[in-house]
Amino acid sequence: MGSPVERERRRRIKLAVWAYAYEIKSNPLVPDGVFDEEALKVDLSVDTGRPDLDAWFRANFQPHTGSWVWRHPEPGKLNRLYRQAKESL
């Protein structure tokens, strides 16, 4: 499971990849309900060890939509993680 920080870090990465798949690639990896349920668990008070991304998430993340991913500061990384996720399905 990991520490609370590790769980939050993984949650944000997972949500960003899911949002990228849905919003940018038009190819969802999970149903909307799964995304929504996980998005409601995000705890923006947790520092994940990436001050730049922590600040970005606090300023941009909205649990009711994935459109924030269009402004994500690391689209190349999201694309790589998206491709890896697609290959593992």
C-alpha positions in Angstrom: 0.0 0.0 0.0 2.7 2.5 0.9 2.7 5.6 3.0 0.0 8.2 2.7 2.4 10.3 0.6 3.1 7.4 -1.7 -0.6 6.6 -2.1 -1.4 10.2 -2.9 1.4 10.4 -5.4 0.2 7.3 -7.2 -3.4 8.5 -7.1 -2.5 11.8 -8.8 -0.4 10.1 -11.4 -3.1 7.5 -12.1 -5.8 10.2 -12.4 -3.6 12.3 -14.7 -3.1 9.3 -17.0 -6.8 8.5 -17.0 -7.7 12.1 -17.7 -5.1 12.2 -20.5 -6.5 9.1 -22.0 -10.1 10.4 -21.9 -9.6 14.1 -22.7 -6.6 14.1 -25.1 -6.6 10.6 -26.7 -10.4 10.1 -26.6 -9.7 6.6 -25.4 -10.8 6.1 -21.8 -8.9 3.6 -19.7 -11.6 3.4 -17.0 -15.3 4.1 -16.8 -16.4 7.6 -15.6 -17.5 6.2 -12.3 -14.1 4.8 -11.5 -12.5 8.1 -12.3 -15.0 10.1 -10.3 -14.6 7.8 -7.2 -10.8 8.1 -7.3 -10.9 11.8 -8.0 -12.9 12.4 -4.8 -10.2 10.8 -2.8 -7.5 13.3 -3.8 -6.1 15.1 -0.8 -4.5 18.3 -2.0 -3.1 19.0 1.5 -0.6 16.2 1.0 2.9 17.2 -0.3 4.1 14.4 -2.6 7.7 15.4 -2.9 7.2 17.3 -6.1 6.6 20.9 -5.0 6.1 22.0 -8.6 3.4 19.4 -9.3 1.9 19.8 -5.8 1.4 23.5 -6.6 0.1 22.8 -10.0 -2.5 20.3 -8.7 -3.6 22.7 -6.0 -4.2 25.4 -8.6 -5.7 23.3 -11.4 -7.2 20.0 -10.2 -11.0 19.7 -10.2 -12.4 16.3 -9.1 -15.6 16.7 -11.3 -13.7 16.9 -14.6 -10.5 15.8 -16.3 -10.2 18.9 -18.4 -7.4 20.2 -16.2 -5.1 17.7 -17.9 -4.9 19.9 -20.9 -2.7 22.3 -18.8 -0.6 19.6 -17.2 3.1 20.6 -17.1 4.4 17.2 -18.2 2.3 16.0 -21.2 5.2 13.9 -22.6 5.4 11.9 -19.4 1.6 11.4 -19.4 1.8 10.2 -23.0 4.5 7.7 -22.1 2.5 6.4 -19.2 -0.7 6.3 -21.3 1.1 4.1 -23.9 2.4 1.8 -21.2 -1.0 1.5 -19.7 -2.5 0.7 -23.2 0.1 -2.0 -23.8 -0.6 -3.7 -20.5 -4.3 -4.1 -21.3 
